[in-house]
Amino acid sequence: MKANINKDNTKKDNKESNKLFIFYVSLIGFSLSILACFWIEPSSIVKASATVGTATIIQFLVAGFFMLVAWKTYPRPENPKKLSIQEFNVFLIVVFLGTVLRLLLIPIDSYTSNDTARYLFDGKLAYEGIDPYQTAHDAPELDVLKQEWLPPEEHAKYVTLYPPLALSLFAISASDGIENATLTWKLITVVFSILTLIIAASLLNSLHRQHYLPLIALSPLLILESGIGAHLDTVSAFCTALIVFSAWHKKPIWLGISIAIGTAIKLLPLALLMPIFLLAIFKRKFTFAFITAFSTLLSLIIIYATTFALGFKPIGSIGIFFQKWRFGSPLFTYLETLFNGQTLLIVILSLFAIGLLLIAAYLFFSKENNTDTLLSGMQFVMTLPLILTPVIFPWYLMPLAVLAALHPKPWLLAWILLAPLSYEVLNQFLCCAIWQPASWPLVITAGTVISILLLTTLLIHTSNRNRLTSLC
C-alpha cells in the first residue's frame, strides 16, 4: 500500500515537473516571438515592406500560442489565498517578463500603423492653440507645420475625432518637439501598458486567479499594440483595468471618475457604466449605483466644460469616420450586403437595443457569483458596439483583452487572437500605398468565433441535460 502511494506521488511530481518545464519553455518561446519585432521592422527595401503584414500575422499567432501554453501550464497555487515563496516567485517572474518585454519595444518605430503621426499632429495643433476639432489637416494655414510633422494624408480632410483627455496626452508629447515627440508618446503608452499589467495582476491576486496571469502579462495584443503600434487604446485598456479595480474595491466615487476619464480618452469605457449600474440596482445596492452614475456624470461635465473654457469645441469627426471607413467588421460587412442607407441604420440600432436588453436580462438572471457576472456583463457590453461598428482594427480589442484575462471565455480569446489576421492589408499598403483589405480574415475570425460559441452552447446544454438525468 505504502509503495503504491509513493509511486503515485512520484508520478504526480514528474507530471508537475514536466508541466513546469513546458511553462518555462513557453516563456522563452513567447519572448523570442515578441523580440522578432527587431527583425520584422521594415527597411527601406520595398520587398521587405511587402512582407511586413504576413510577418506580423505570424508573430501574433506564434506569440498567442505560447501565451495559451503558458496559461495552461502555469503552476496552480495549492492555496491561492496564501502563496508559497516558490509560487510567489513564479508570479513575479511572469510580471517581470511582461514588463521587460514592453520596455524593450520602445526604440522600435511604429510600423503596423501611422496613428502616432496623426496623434502627434493633432497634439501639436492643440499645443499651438489651434482647435483640431475645427481645423482639418488640409487647412492652408497648416502647410508649414504639415511639412515638418508629416501627418497621414488619408486623414487630411477630417478634423480630429479623439476626446479631450486623449488630445491633452497628444499635446504633452508634441510639446517635446518633433525630434522627441514620438519617443515621448511611446514612453506614455508603454508606461500605461505596464500600469495595466500591475493593476490586473493585483486584481488576479485578489480574485485568487493567479494562474490567469499569462493572459494579461503575455498578451501579444497588449504588448505589441502598445510597444509597436503605440495606440491610444493602450490608455483605454488601462482605464478598463482601473474601472474593474475600483468596482472590486467598492469605491463608487473613484469608479465614476475612472469611467469618466476612460470616456474622455476613448468613448468605449463609458459602456461599462451600464452593467455596473444595473447589477448594483438588481442587488439592491442603490446608493452605490447612484453615486457611481453621479460621479461619472459630474466628472464628464467638468472635463468637457474645461475643454470648452479653453476654447476648444470637442465634437470631432467620429460620425464621418464611421461613414467613410470600413475595416475588419464581419457582421457589419454582412449586413451592408443586405441593407443600405436608412434601413441599415435602423437594423444596427435595433440590434444594439436588443443586445442591451439581453445583457440586462443576463445581469438579472445570472447564477454566477457577483464578480463573474459583472465581468461577463462588461465583456458583453464592450463587445456589442464593437461587433456592430463598421470599423474594427485589432487594437480596438485591447480593453477586451484586459477583461478576458480576468474572466477568460473561449470565444473572446479566439477573437482577440485572430483579429490581427487583418494585418494582411499592410503588405500592399507599405510597399505600394494600396489599401485593399482581403475578406478571408473576416471569414476565418467570424467562423472560428461562431463555431466556438455553438460548441460551448452545445457542451453546456449536454452537461445540463446529463445533470438533470442523474437527478431523475
C-alpha positions as CSV (number, residue, x, y, z in Angstrom):
1,M,0.0,0.0,0.0
2,K,2.8,2.4,1.0
3,A,4.7,1.6,-2.1
4,N,1.7,2.4,-4.3
5,I,1.2,5.7,-2.6
6,N,4.9,6.6,-3.1
7,K,4.7,5.5,-6.7
8,D,1.6,7.7,-7.2
9,N,3.4,10.7,-5.6
10,T,6.4,10.2,-7.8
11,K,4.2,10.2,-10.9
12,K,2.5,13.3,-9.7
13,D,5.8,15.0,-9.1
14,N,7.1,14.0,-12.5
15,K,4.0,15.3,-14.1
16,E,4.2,18.7,-12.3
17,S,7.9,18.9,-13.2
18,N,7.2,18.3,-16.9
19,K,4.4,20.8,-16.8
20,L,6.7,23.4,-15.2
21,F,9.4,22.7,-17.8
22,I,6.9,23.3,-20.6
23,F,5.8,26.5,-18.8
24,Y,9.3,27.9,-18.8
25,V,9.9,26.9,-22.4
26,S,6.7,28.7,-23.3
27,L,8.0,31.9,-21.7
28,I,11.2,31.6,-23.8
29,G,9.2,31.0,-26.9
30,F,6.9,33.9,-26.2
31,S,9.9,36.3,-25.6
32,L,11.5,35.3,-28.8
33,S,8.3,35.8,-30.8
34,I,7.9,39.3,-29.3
35,L,11.5,40.2,-29.9
36,A,11.1,39.3,-33.6
37,C,9.9,42.9,-34.0
38,F,13.6,43.8,-34.3
39,W,13.7,41.5,-37.4
40,I,10.2,42.4,-38.8
41,E,10.7,46.2,-38.7
42,P,10.7,47.1,-42.4
43,S,13.7,48.7,-44.0
44,S,13.8,51.0,-47.0
45,I,13.7,48.0,-49.3
46,V,10.3,47.7,-50.9
47,K,10.5,43.9,-51.0
48,A,10.9,43.8,-47.2
49,S,8.0,46.1,-46.7
50,A,5.8,43.9,-48.8
51,T,6.0,41.1,-46.3
52,V,5.5,43.0,-43.1
53,G,1.8,42.2,-42.9
54,T,2.4,38.4,-43.2
55,A,5.3,38.5,-40.7
56,T,3.2,40.5,-38.3
57,I,0.4,37.9,-38.5
58,I,2.8,35.0,-37.9
59,Q,4.3,36.9,-34.9
60,F,0.8,37.4,-33.3
61,L,-0.2,33.8,-33.9
62,V,3.0,32.3,-32.6
63,A,3.1,34.7,-29.5
64,G,-0.6,33.9,-28.9
65,F,0.1,30.2,-29.0
66,F,2.9,30.5,-26.4
67,M,0.7,32.7,-24.3
68,L,-2.0,30.0,-24.2
69,V,0.6,27.3,-23.4
70,A,1.9,29.5,-20.5
71,W,-1.6,29.9,-19.2
72,K,-2.4,26.2,-19.3
73,T,0.9,25.1,-17.8
74,Y,1.1,27.9,-15.2
75,P,1.6,26.1,-11.8
76,R,-1.6,26.5,-9.9
77,P,-1.2,27.5,-6.3
78,E,-2.2,24.9,-3.7
79,N,-3.7,27.7,-1.6
80,P,-4.5,30.8,-3.9
81,K,-5.3,32.8,-0.7
82,K,-1.7,32.4,0.6
83,L,1.0,31.8,-2.0
84,S,4.2,29.9,-1.1
85,I,7.5,31.6,-1.7
86,Q,8.0,29.5,-4.9
87,E,4.5,30.3,-6.2
88,F,5.0,34.0,-5.5
89,N,8.3,33.9,-7.3
90,V,6.7,32.4,-10.4
91,F,4.1,35.2,-10.2
92,L,6.8,37.8,-10.0
93,I,8.8,36.2,-12.9
94,V,5.8,36.5,-15.3
95,V,5.0,40.1,-14.2
96,F,8.7,41.0,-14.6
97,L,8.9,39.3,-18.1
98,G,5.8,41.1,-19.3
99,T,7.2,44.4,-18.0
100,V,10.7,43.9,-19.6
101,L,9.2,42.9,-23.0
102,R,7.1,46.1,-23.0
103,L,10.1,48.3,-22.3
104,L,12.3,46.6,-24.9
105,L,10.0,47.6,-27.7
106,I,10.2,51.4,-27.0
107,P,13.0,52.1,-29.5
108,I,11.2,50.4,-32.4
109,D,9.4,52.6,-34.9
110,S,5.6,52.1,-35.3
111,Y,5.4,50.1,-38.5
112,T,1.9,48.5,-38.1
113,S,0.1,51.8,-38.1
114,N,0.6,55.5,-38.8
115,D,-1.7,56.6,-36.0
116,T,1.1,58.0,-34.0
117,A,1.8,60.7,-36.7
118,R,-1.9,61.6,-36.5
119,Y,-1.9,61.8,-32.7
120,L,1.2,64.0,-32.6
121,F,0.0,66.4,-35.3
122,D,-3.4,66.8,-33.5
123,G,-1.4,67.4,-30.3
124,K,0.8,69.9,-32.0
125,L,-2.2,71.9,-33.2
126,A,-3.7,71.9,-29.7
127,Y,-0.4,72.9,-28.1
128,E,-0.2,75.8,-30.6
129,G,-3.7,76.9,-29.6
130,I,-5.3,75.7,-32.9
131,D,-8.5,73.8,-32.4
132,P,-8.1,70.4,-34.1
133,Y,-11.8,69.8,-33.7
134,Q,-12.5,72.7,-36.0
135,T,-9.4,72.7,-38.2
136,A,-8.6,69.9,-40.7
137,H,-5.1,69.0,-41.6
138,D,-5.5,70.2,-45.2
139,A,-6.2,73.8,-44.0
140,P,-3.8,76.2,-45.9
141,E,-2.5,77.8,-42.7
142,L,-1.1,74.4,-41.6
143,D,1.1,73.9,-44.6
144,V,4.4,74.8,-42.8
145,L,3.5,72.6,-39.8
146,K,2.5,69.7,-42.1
147,Q,5.8,69.8,-43.9
148,E,7.6,69.4,-40.6
149,W,5.3,66.9,-38.8
150,L,4.1,64.9,-41.9
151,P,0.7,63.7,-40.7
152,P,-1.0,60.9,-42.7
153,E,-2.5,62.2,-45.9
154,E,-5.6,59.9,-45.7
155,H,-6.8,61.9,-42.7
156,A,-6.1,65.3,-44.1
157,K,-9.7,66.2,-44.9
158,Y,-11.1,65.5,-41.5
159,V,-10.9,67.2,-38.1
160,T,-9.8,65.1,-35.1
161,L,-12.1,62.5,-33.6
162,Y,-10.3,62.0,-30.2
163,P,-11.9,63.1,-26.9
164,P,-10.3,65.9,-24.8
165,L,-8.0,63.9,-22.4
166,A,-6.6,62.0,-25.4
167,L,-5.8,65.3,-27.0
168,S,-4.1,66.5,-23.9
169,L,-1.8,63.5,-23.9
170,F,-1.0,64.1,-27.6
171,A,-0.3,67.8,-26.8
172,I,2.1,66.8,-24.0
173,S,4.0,64.5,-26.4
174,A,4.1,67.2,-29.1
175,S,5.3,69.8,-26.7
176,D,8.6,68.0,-26.7
177,G,9.3,69.0,-30.3
178,I,9.4,66.9,-33.5
179,E,12.7,65.3,-32.5
180,N,11.4,63.8,-29.2
181,A,7.6,63.7,-29.6
182,T,7.4,60.1,-30.9
183,L,9.7,58.8,-28.2
184,T,7.6,60.7,-25.6
185,W,4.4,59.2,-26.9
186,K,5.9,55.7,-26.9
187,L,7.0,56.1,-23.3
188,I,3.5,57.2,-22.4
189,T,1.9,54.2,-24.0
190,V,4.4,51.7,-22.5
191,V,4.1,53.2,-19.0
192,F,0.3,52.9,-19.2
193,S,0.7,49.3,-20.5
194,I,2.8,48.4,-17.5
195,L,0.4,50.1,-15.2
196,T,-2.4,48.0,-16.7
197,L,-0.4,44.9,-16.1
198,I,0.3,45.8,-12.4
199,I,-3.4,46.6,-11.7
200,A,-4.6,43.5,-13.4
201,A,-2.0,41.4,-11.6
202,S,-3.2,42.9,-8.3
203,L,-6.8,42.1,-9.3
204,L,-5.9,38.5,-10.2
205,N,-4.2,38.1,-6.8
206,S,-7.3,39.5,-5.0
207,L,-9.6,37.2,-7.0
208,H,-7.3,34.2,-6.3
209,R,-6.9,33.7,-10.0
210,Q,-3.1,33.9,-10.3
211,H,-3.0,31.2,-12.9
212,Y,-4.7,33.7,-15.4
213,L,-1.7,36.0,-15.2
214,P,-0.1,35.0,-18.6
215,L,-3.3,36.2,-20.3
216,I,-2.5,39.8,-19.3
217,A,1.3,39.8,-18.8
218,L,2.0,37.9,-22.0
219,S,-0.9,39.2,-24.2
220,P,0.6,39.8,-27.7
221,L,-2.2,42.4,-28.3
222,L,-1.4,44.4,-25.2
223,I,2.3,44.2,-25.7
224,L,2.6,44.8,-29.4
225,E,-0.1,47.4,-29.8
226,S,1.4,49.5,-27.0
227,G,5.1,49.0,-27.8
228,I,4.9,48.9,-31.6
229,G,1.5,50.3,-32.7
230,A,1.6,52.9,-29.8
231,H,-2.1,53.1,-29.9
232,L,-4.3,55.3,-27.7
233,D,-6.3,52.1,-26.9
234,T,-3.4,51.3,-24.6
235,V,-4.6,54.0,-22.3
236,S,-8.2,52.8,-22.8
237,A,-7.1,49.4,-21.6
238,F,-5.6,50.9,-18.5
239,C,-8.8,52.8,-17.8
240,T,-10.7,49.5,-18.1
241,A,-8.4,47.8,-15.6
242,L,-8.8,50.8,-13.3
243,I,-12.6,50.6,-13.6
244,V,-12.6,47.0,-12.6
245,F,-10.2,47.7,-9.8
246,S,-12.4,50.4,-8.4
247,A,-15.5,48.3,-8.7
248,W,-13.9,45.3,-6.9
249,H,-12.8,47.6,-4.0
250,K,-16.3,49.2,-3.9
251,K,-15.2,52.8,-4.4
252,P,-18.1,54.4,-6.2
253,I,-16.6,57.9,-6.4
254,W,-13.3,56.7,-7.9
255,L,-15.3,54.2,-10.1
256,G,-17.3,57.1,-11.6
257,I,-14.1,59.2,-12.1
258,S,-12.4,56.2,-13.7
259,I,-15.3,55.7,-16.2
260,A,-15.3,59.5,-17.0
261,I,-11.5,59.5,-17.6
262,G,-11.8,56.4,-19.8
263,T,-14.6,58.0,-21.8
264,A,-12.6,61.2,-22.2
265,I,-9.7,59.1,-23.6
266,K,-11.8,56.9,-25.9
267,L,-15.6,56.5,-25.7
268,L,-15.8,52.7,-25.3
269,P,-15.2,52.6,-21.5
270,L,-18.5,54.5,-21.0
271,A,-20.3,51.3,-21.9
272,L,-19.1,49.8,-18.6
273,L,-21.3,52.0,-16.6
274,M,-24.4,50.0,-17.7
275,P,-23.5,46.6,-16.2
276,I,-22.1,48.3,-13.1
277,F,-25.2,50.4,-12.6
278,L,-27.8,47.7,-13.4
279,L,-26.1,44.9,-11.3
280,A,-26.0,47.3,-8.3
281,I,-29.7,48.1,-8.8
282,F,-30.6,44.4,-9.2
283,K,-28.6,43.6,-6.0
284,R,-30.4,46.5,-4.2
285,K,-27.2,48.5,-3.8
286,F,-28.9,51.7,-4.7
287,T,-26.5,54.1,-3.1
288,F,-23.5,52.5,-4.8
289,A,-25.3,52.7,-8.2
290,F,-26.4,56.3,-8.0
291,I,-23.1,57.6,-6.5
292,T,-21.2,55.9,-9.4
293,A,-23.6,57.3,-12.0
294,F,-23.5,60.8,-10.5
295,S,-19.7,60.7,-10.1
296,T,-19.4,59.7,-13.8
297,L,-21.7,62.5,-15.0
298,L,-20.1,65.2,-12.8
299,S,-16.6,64.2,-13.9
300,L,-17.6,64.3,-17.6
301,I,-19.2,67.7,-17.2
302,I,-16.0,69.1,-15.5
303,I,-13.8,67.6,-18.2
304,Y,-15.9,68.9,-21.2
305,A,-16.7,72.2,-19.5
306,T,-12.9,72.8,-19.0
307,T,-12.3,71.9,-22.7
308,F,-14.9,74.4,-23.9
309,A,-13.5,77.0,-21.5
310,L,-10.0,76.6,-23.1
311,G,-11.6,77.5,-26.4
312,F,-11.9,74.0,-27.9
313,K,-15.2,72.5,-29.3
314,P,-14.7,68.8,-28.6
315,I,-17.2,67.4,-31.1
316,G,-14.9,66.0,-33.8
317,S,-15.4,63.8,-36.8
318,I,-16.2,60.4,-35.3
319,G,-19.5,60.3,-37.3
320,I,-17.7,61.0,-40.6
321,F,-15.1,58.3,-39.7
322,F,-17.8,55.6,-39.3
323,Q,-19.5,56.8,-42.5
324,K,-16.3,56.7,-44.6
325,W,-14.3,53.8,-43.2
326,R,-14.9,50.0,-43.5
327,F,-12.5,47.5,-42.0
328,G,-12.3,44.3,-40.0
329,S,-16.1,44.0,-39.1
330,P,-17.6,40.7,-40.2
331,L,-21.2,41.4,-39.0
332,F,-21.4,45.0,-40.4
333,T,-19.8,43.8,-43.7
334,Y,-22.5,41.1,-44.0
335,L,-25.4,43.5,-43.0
336,E,-24.2,46.0,-45.5
337,T,-24.7,43.5,-48.3
338,L,-28.3,43.1,-47.2
339,F,-29.3,46.7,-46.3
340,N,-28.2,50.2,-47.1
341,G,-28.8,53.8,-46.1
342,Q,-31.5,54.4,-43.5
343,T,-32.6,50.8,-43.4
344,L,-29.1,49.7,-42.4
345,L,-29.0,52.3,-39.6
346,I,-32.4,51.1,-38.3
347,V,-31.2,47.5,-38.3
348,I,-27.9,48.4,-36.5
349,L,-29.8,50.4,-33.8
350,S,-32.4,47.6,-33.4
351,L,-29.7,45.0,-32.9
352,F,-28.0,47.3,-30.4
353,A,-31.2,47.8,-28.5
354,I,-31.9,44.1,-28.5
355,G,-28.3,43.4,-27.3
356,L,-28.7,45.8,-24.4
357,L,-31.9,44.1,-23.3
358,L,-30.3,40.7,-23.5
359,I,-27.3,41.9,-21.4
360,A,-29.7,43.4,-18.9
361,A,-31.6,40.1,-18.7
362,Y,-28.3,38.2,-18.2
363,L,-27.3,40.5,-15.3
364,F,-30.7,40.0,-13.7
365,F,-30.9,36.2,-14.1
366,S,-27.3,35.2,-13.9
367,K,-26.4,32.4,-11.4
368,E,-22.7,33.2,-11.4
369,N,-21.1,35.0,-8.4
370,N,-21.3,38.8,-8.5
371,T,-17.8,39.2,-9.7
372,D,-18.1,36.9,-12.6
373,T,-21.5,38.3,-13.5
374,L,-20.1,41.8,-13.6
375,L,-17.0,40.8,-15.6
376,S,-19.2,38.9,-18.1
377,G,-21.5,41.8,-18.4
378,M,-18.6,44.1,-19.0
379,Q,-17.3,41.8,-21.8
380,F,-20.8,41.6,-23.4
381,V,-21.4,45.4,-23.2
382,M,-18.0,46.2,-24.8
383,T,-18.4,43.5,-27.4
384,L,-21.8,44.8,-28.6
385,P,-20.8,48.2,-30.1
386,L,-17.6,46.7,-31.5
387,I,-19.4,43.9,-33.5
388,L,-21.9,46.4,-34.8
389,T,-19.4,49.1,-35.8
390,P,-18.1,49.3,-39.4
391,V,-14.5,49.5,-38.2
392,I,-12.6,47.1,-36.0
393,F,-8.9,47.5,-36.0
394,P,-7.1,44.9,-33.9
395,W,-6.1,47.4,-31.2
396,Y,-9.8,48.2,-30.6
397,L,-9.9,44.9,-28.6
398,M,-7.2,46.0,-26.1
399,P,-9.8,46.8,-23.3
400,L,-11.5,43.4,-24.0
401,A,-8.1,41.7,-23.6
402,V,-7.9,43.0,-20.1
403,L,-11.4,41.7,-19.3
404,A,-10.7,38.4,-21.0
405,A,-7.6,37.9,-18.7
406,L,-9.8,38.4,-15.6
407,H,-12.5,36.0,-16.7
408,P,-11.5,34.0,-19.8
409,K,-14.0,32.9,-22.3
410,P,-13.0,30.7,-25.4
411,W,-14.9,32.8,-27.9
412,L,-13.4,36.1,-26.6
413,L,-9.9,34.7,-26.6
414,A,-10.3,33.4,-30.1
415,W,-11.5,36.8,-31.3
416,I,-8.6,38.6,-29.7
417,L,-6.0,36.1,-31.0
418,L,-7.4,36.1,-34.6
419,A,-8.2,39.9,-35.0
420,P,-4.5,40.6,-36.1
421,L,-5.2,38.5,-39.3
422,S,-6.4,41.8,-40.7
423,Y,-2.8,43.0,-40.8
424,E,-2.5,41.3,-44.2
425,V,-3.5,44.7,-45.5
426,L,0.0,46.0,-44.6
427,N,1.6,44.0,-47.4
428,Q,0.2,46.2,-50.2
429,F,-0.1,49.3,-48.1
430,L,3.5,49.6,-47.1
431,C,5.0,48.7,-50.4
432,C,2.5,50.2,-52.8
433,A,0.2,52.6,-50.8
434,I,-2.8,50.3,-51.8
435,W,-5.4,50.0,-49.1
436,Q,-7.4,46.9,-50.1
437,P,-8.3,44.6,-47.2
438,A,-9.0,41.0,-48.0
439,S,-12.1,39.2,-46.9
440,W,-10.5,36.0,-45.7
441,P,-9.5,37.4,-42.2
442,L,-13.2,38.2,-41.6
443,V,-14.3,34.8,-42.7
444,I,-11.8,33.0,-40.5
445,T,-12.3,35.2,-37.5
446,A,-16.1,35.1,-37.6
447,G,-16.3,31.4,-38.5
448,T,-14.0,30.5,-35.6
449,V,-15.8,32.6,-33.0
450,I,-19.2,31.4,-34.1
451,S,-18.1,27.8,-34.1
452,I,-16.7,28.1,-30.6
453,L,-19.9,29.8,-29.4
454,L,-22.0,27.0,-30.8
455,L,-19.7,24.3,-29.4
456,T,-19.7,25.9,-26.0
457,T,-23.5,26.2,-26.0
458,L,-23.8,22.5,-27.1
459,L,-21.5,21.4,-24.3
460,I,-23.4,23.4,-21.7
461,H,-26.7,22.0,-22.9
462,T,-25.4,18.5,-22.8
463,S,-23.9,19.0,-19.3
464,N,-27.2,20.4,-18.0
465,R,-29.2,17.5,-19.6
466,N,-26.9,14.9,-18.0
467,R,-27.2,16.6,-14.6
468,L,-31.0,16.6,-14.9
469,T,-30.9,12.9,-15.9
470,S,-28.8,12.0,-12.9
471,L,-31.2,13.8,-10.6
472,C,-34.1,11.9,-12.0
